[in-house]
Amino acid sequence: SRKQRVCGCGCRMRLRTPADIFGVDLFSCTVYNHAVHRVEIRLGLGGGSMLHENELRRFASVASGGRLVHAYCIEGADGVGKLDFALECARAVLCTGEIAPCGECDSCIKAAGGNHPDISVIVPSDSRKFISIEQLRELRRDASVVPNEGERKVYIIPNAHTLPARSQNALLKLLEEPPAAVVFFLLTSRREALLPTLRSRME
């Protein structure tokens, strides 16, 4: 039988993970958030949408319970669906229905259509390979402005591991003193490539 995992937040609670249930290589997610301020999510390689929906339900439970933190790291191999998962999490964060994401409220409909004003996916501008310092400065300014429609703003940063050290340090300053109504999702296939100080804000 598969050995039970222990929650990574330090509470020593034993978790029955999707890996135990479905028998695939999936990291034990600490999204239960037992009085911690940082959470990480790792998506498995072979589970398909069924496993991702399972993780989404866990995250939605955290969001609905008012236990959101300001920064999440979503780690998984290329092609596993990190961006789609983060967008679904963003829907859960901004959903106004009773069960998030309900898929029926105005917020969910706008998010599904890709035109929710409080959800931003930060990608390199022009032909650059990574997000520039100027973009991060603009992100900082935008994050300080109150949300347009929802209670929060959500920023998704794909391929966070490709950011050079200077850009990661600029992002670190934002995560160290985040605006109250902001949630960040950093997506990566190589968490070890993030600066230790940046990782410490999301684990």
Salt bridges, closest charged atoms under 4 A:
GLU40 OE2 - ARG42 NE 3.44
GLU40 OE1 - ARG191 NH2 3.23
GLU75 OE1 - ARG42 NE 2.78
GLU88 OE2 - ARG91 NH1 3.01
GLU134 OE1 - ARG128 NH1 3.64
GLU138 OE1 - ARG141 NH2 2.86
ASP142 OD2 - LYS153 NZ 3.48
GLU149 OE2 - LYS110 NZ 2.81
GLU176 OE2 - ARG201 NH2 3.06
GLU192 OE2 - ARG190 NE 3.74
GLU203 OE1 - ARG191 NH2 2.96
